[in-house]
Amino acid sequence: MSEEILNNVRKNLFAIKPYQPGKPISDVKRDYGLSDVIKLGSNENPLGPSKLAQQAIAEALQGVNRYPDPGAFSLKEALSKKHGVETKQILVGNGSDDTIKLISETFLQQGAEIVVPSPSFSQYWFGAQLMDATTVAVPLTADFEYDFEAMLSAVTASTKLLYLCSPNNPTGNYIRQADLQAFLDRVPAHVLVILDEAYNEYVVENDYAQGIDFLKQGYNVIVMRTFSKMYALAGLRLGYVMGPAEVIDAINRTREPFNANLLAQTAAIAALDDADHVEASRKQNREGMQRLQAGLEKLGYQLLPSQGNFAIFNTGLDDQKLFDLLLREGVIVRSGTPLGLPGYLRVSIGLLEEVDRFLSVFEKVVSSAVRNV
Ligand SMILES: Cc1ncc(COP(=O)(O)O)c(C=O)c1O
């Protein structure tokens, strides 16, 4: 390998730290010689995919010798009907990770800036870094609420995109309707606001700001959704964005023609039809959340309020060490340090028996971690 080749690599790429995903179950089984591992690390839906989606996948399997519909016509029709926006206002992709990248490629270049909350989802930063743009991170307040005033102050003439995540990953807080209204009324006209609503369907609070309402009122917003969470199709990869038609048209120019695969498109259409699965998942999530909260309270810990399918709490201990000890017991969670929350753990809401297993293993490893301090 000649030195010159490496010199030709775009320098901004060297600053990209590879994304640290939740550990897969298979890795933990192999690394620790375990047979029974539970994963509460990637905010997935523990109920599994909808039966309707599974059936649709089975029927579509014989057609995978054909390319998928590059325009995702049927899926966009279904989404258009669901959300009351035109199909030309919708773009689908290989998960939200893909749509974040496409948005970044559309709007960013060297000298451009994005404003992001911190801590929040790391792929916003990745998209900016990929395009050699600058990320301006605005800390959440001490109680993990958005600091809208500080976010507005962080906007400059070079700001192209401003991300909001609601419910926010990893903190679980959400944006209220009145707060978003007041904020959007003050965002300068040159800034496109991306509302990442990956956990939208889990929200039960009535004053939650639905991004789509603001899109319909003509604000400069893009609403980002995914089938990976409530719709339980993370492994198939399907995300979509809704925005003003002209903006969607621009983003569409950066898209690979077949960026949403055939099985994903088919399964997503079926999953949208399965209202019972959504309702059951939402109910299961709230029950699991209450179980986790009550269990942690008994152990003397306080789970932060969350509208997502995950929540964080402060352990007051070395989160990386706890994470390792939990792994050894076959329980995968997320440690706070890489998420910008040292001392915290983020736990996805699993089945009730998985929540119970987390609680008992956590109790055990905490006492050994404390003994070893
Ligand atoms: C806030 C947020 N946005 C986007 C994503 C990515 O979703 P997808 O699986 O559609 O790429 C995640 C995944 O964890 C997330 O937490």
The ligand as a Gaussian input file, in Angstrom:
#p B3LYP/6-31G(d) Opt

LIG

0 1
 C      -32.915000       8.826000      18.022000
 C      -32.624000       7.785000      17.017000
 N      -32.687000       8.099000      15.726000
 C      -32.437000       7.198000      14.784000
 C      -32.086000       5.901000      15.104000
 C      -31.719000       4.944000      14.020000
 O      -32.782000       4.255000      13.592000
 P      -32.677000       3.255000      12.361000
 O      -32.663000       1.883000      12.917000
 O      -33.921000       3.562000      11.573000
 O      -31.444000       3.568000      11.570000
 C      -32.002000       5.517000      16.431000
 C      -31.609000       4.145000      16.786000
 O      -31.333000       3.787000      17.885000
 C      -32.272000       6.493000      17.414000
 O      -32.175000       6.201000      18.703000

